[in-house]
Amino acid sequence: MSSEDEIRCMVVGDIQTNCYAYVSDGKCMVVDPGASGARIAQALSDVQVVWVVATHRHHDHVGGVRALVEATDAPWAIGAKDAEEATKAVELSSHVFSPSAMEVEDPPAPNRVLVEGDVLEVGNAAFRVYETPGHTPGGIILVGEKSAEGVVFVGDTLFAGACGRTDLYGGSWEQMTRTLERLSTLIDPDAVLLCGHGVNTVMSHELKTNPYLQPGAWRPSFGE
């Protein structure tokens, strides 16, 4: 990552989601605005928001999209296989969680649906989309290129010492197993992983210590 770029993090919503803003040359991409979209927009009033992106469709990652895009006029994007049900995220999660009505809204239809290989430009940075089904059918990660090299937004696919739960609607442990096996070789070991919840980590550390990246990994006892 270039020393001229900046990553800001705001923890939002009822499940303490990490909402990130990647800033490069005065432009900004917001990743996973799970709540408080108007407040996120206010915090980013010094930059131009050019993309709002969700790594997957759950309400704690899209609940602030509507207010954020209304405040900034930025286009928003999500993985193609999560696009339709993202617009019903609050309703679909209500039987599991109780999202705050003041902070969380269903997003509008996305301006762009993302598929494997798409690239999003942000100032001097670029992010390549990789499909990572398992936590949801349309989950994605964003791998930094150009001035963002060495940065990966992994959403709820991978955590420090854990992986995303697959016992929610649309989840698949079989798909998650294949995704994690792929990420073990896809992501540069030196890359910083910016996770959807909790602390961030480095891929080399996860390759050594994360039980779900080891051969013969067992089915998780899910938390996040």
RAMOJO-V449349 format. One record per backbone hydrogen bond with DSSP energy under -0.5 kcal/mol. CO is the residue of the C=O (numbers start at 1). NH is the residue of the N-H. E is the energy in kcal/mol with one decimal. If there is no record, write none. Layout:
<<CO,NH,E> <CO,NH,E>>
This chain:
<<2,5,-1.2> <6,23,-3.3> <8,21,-2.6> <10,12,-0.6> <10,19,-2.9> <12,17,-2.8> <13,16,-1.2> <17,12,-2.6> <17,19,-0.9> <18,20,-0.6> <19,10,-3.0> <20,31,-3.0> <21,8,-2.7> <21,23,-0.6> <22,29,-2.2> <23,6,-2.4> <24,27,-2.2> <26,48,-2.6> <27,24,-2.6> <28,50,-2.8> <28,51,-1.3> <29,22,-2.8> <30,32,-0.5> <30,53,-3.3> <31,20,-2.2> <32,34,-1.7> <33,64,-2.7> <36,40,-2.3> <37,41,-2.3> <38,42,-2.0> <39,43,-2.1> <40,44,-1.1> <41,44,-0.5> <42,45,-1.4> <44,47,-1.8> <47,49,-0.7> <48,28,-2.2> <48,50,-0.7> <51,30,-2.7> <52,77,-2.6> <53,32,-3.1> <54,79,-0.5> <55,140,-2.2> <58,61,-2.3> <58,62,-1.2> <59,63,-2.2> <62,65,-1.7> <63,105,-2.3> <64,68,-1.9> <65,69,-3.0> <66,70,-2.2> <67,71,-1.6> <68,72,-1.7> <69,73,-2.5> <75,52,-1.7> <76,111,-1.8> <76,112,-1.5> <77,54,-2.0> <78,114,-2.5> <79,82,-1.8> <79,83,-0.8> <80,83,-0.8> <82,86,-1.5> <83,87,-0.7> <84,87,-1.0> <85,88,-1.4> <86,89,-1.5> <86,107,-0.7> <88,92,-2.6> <89,93,-1.4> <90,94,-0.8> <91,94,-0.8> <93,96,-1.8> <93,97,-3.3> <100,103,-0.8> <100,104,-2.1> <103,36,-1.3> <112,78,-1.3> <114,80,-2.6> <115,118,-2.2> <118,129,-3.0> <120,127,-2.1> <122,125,-2.7> <124,147,-1.7> <125,122,-2.7> <126,145,-3.3> <127,120,-2.6> <128,143,-2.7> <129,117,-2.8> <130,141,-2.2> <132,135,-0.5> <134,172,-2.7> <136,134,-1.5> <136,139,-1.0> <139,132,-3.2> <141,130,-2.0> <141,143,-0.5> <142,144,-0.6> <142,153,-2.4> <143,128,-2.8> <144,150,-0.6> <145,126,-1.6> <145,148,-2.4> <146,149,-1.6> <147,2,-3.1> <148,151,-1.6> <150,192,-3.0> <151,144,-3.3> <152,154,-0.7> <152,194,-3.1> <153,142,-2.1> <154,157,-2.2> <154,158,-0.6> <155,196,-3.1> <157,164,-1.4> <159,161,-0.8> <159,162,-1.3> <162,159,-2.4> <168,171,-2.5> <172,176,-2.4> <173,177,-2.5> <174,178,-1.6> <175,179,-2.6> <176,180,-2.9> <177,181,-2.0> <178,182,-2.1> <179,183,-2.6> <180,184,-1.5> <181,185,-0.5> <182,185,-1.4> <182,186,-2.0> <183,187,-1.8> <188,191,-2.1> <189,204,-2.5> <191,203,-2.4> <192,152,-2.3> <192,194,-0.6> <193,195,-0.8> <193,201,-1.8> <194,154,-1.9> <194,155,-0.8> <196,18,-2.8> <199,160,-0.5> <201,193,-3.2> <202,205,-0.6> <202,206,-1.9> <203,207,-2.6> <204,208,-1.1> <205,209,-2.1> <206,210,-2.2> <209,211,-0.5> <210,213,-1.8> <211,214,-0.9> <214,217,-1.2> <220,222,-0.7>>
